[in-house]
Amino acid sequence: MVLNSFIRYTADSLCIDEVSIDAIIRETGTPVYIYSLKRARENYRRLRSAFARLGARVHFSLKSNGSLAILRALEEAGAGFDCVSGGEITLALEAGARGKDIVFAGVGKTRAEINYAVSKGIGWFNAENALELRYINDAAANAGVEAVRVALRLNPQVAAKTHPHMATGHGAAKFGLTADVIRMVLARQAEYPRINFAGIHLHIGSQLGDNAASLSAVDKLLDLIRPWPQIRTINLGGGLPVAYRSDETIPSLDDFVEALAPRLDGYEVLLEPGRAIVADAGVLVAEVLYVKRQAGQIFYIVDASMAEMIRPALYDAHHEIVPLNKTEGDLVNAQVAGPVCESADVLARDRRLPLLRAGDKVALLTAGAYGMAMASNYNARPRPAEVVVSESGDRWRVSRRREAVEDLCRLEL
Ligand code: LLP
């Protein structure tokens, strides 16, 4: 099996960069998320150079992974941030970002969040509601801010090729504004004297399975803004896919940029990728607690669950699972399931895996995006620790401690 390039077996023991995962978990225990800072930065740089001919500025979509260690590494590498809440803005600032390097998106920003963002000198609001514009305008007036830059978010009414939960640009989606509403807003710009309507925003979905829907959305967007030459900035959102299966091919990034280049000539371009930067930089490591054989099935019950990694339960998502210690024996069909009391708590179904025993460890790959970020305390499970492997590739540290049971009671009054 081809693993991610930074994760491979050395002397039959799974390593992340130069560090043996076994050595890490002997100290941290399981379940634990482990990230390669080197890989995250490499991915950031790869995207930046792929889009270099568009002069695109990359804002890491913080919702995919809010680990401060990762945010700091990306900030140092030059990334801006795409935030969808006051909390995410605080994390981005904490990581060293300046307000102007942050774009603030979201379908339901509160007034408090809008005021906060304006006070921090946010670079762009991606706005999607006329009342929201009123709030932004008022916040700017109250704070004595001359002009706030807004990119209206277009819902281009295209069907993205992805899981229905991740498609955001179709008619039935709550996201964005339709072209006619945007035209109406732009015709009434004078009502928002503190807003500079200098941009337009688009995000049709995540883990996009082809470039066609994105290009058709861009064409609709260009048609829409033609009468408004003051709109010089186009934010293309995120959605760039990654390969979750070892044999999966994803749409070519170079072809995408090639097709975009003539269309976007003369515009400033922003991007908001999350997954493409962190997904394959992270693994979730778990221990096999029990092996259950019954009704013709083999279940590996592990100590990670849908509480730590919800993607398989929520999206039927596929994550490769490999043992920490390479074995040459026969493969069997097995389910890898967690301890949570839900039938959906299965991390892998009908998977070819080696024969494992209680105490063996496994790694769930491509877990760096929307893994820990979507973890919960369901079934009163303390959230796992996070470990980062340094950019040099040979050192590691716990960047966030494992939650303790006491943490679960801490907020009760
Ligand atoms: N920009 C906007 C406006 C977004 O809504 C999103 C993701 C992104 C950027 C970043 O998208 P990315 O480059 O990571 O695809 N929880 C799901 C994914 C939900 C994505 C939500 N929005 C998952 O686990 O696959």
Residues whose N, C-alpha, C, O or C-beta is under 5 A from the ligand:
A	BS01	LLP	S61 S64 A105 H203 G205 S206 Q207 G237 G238 G239 L240 E272 P273 G274 R275 A276 R311 Y370
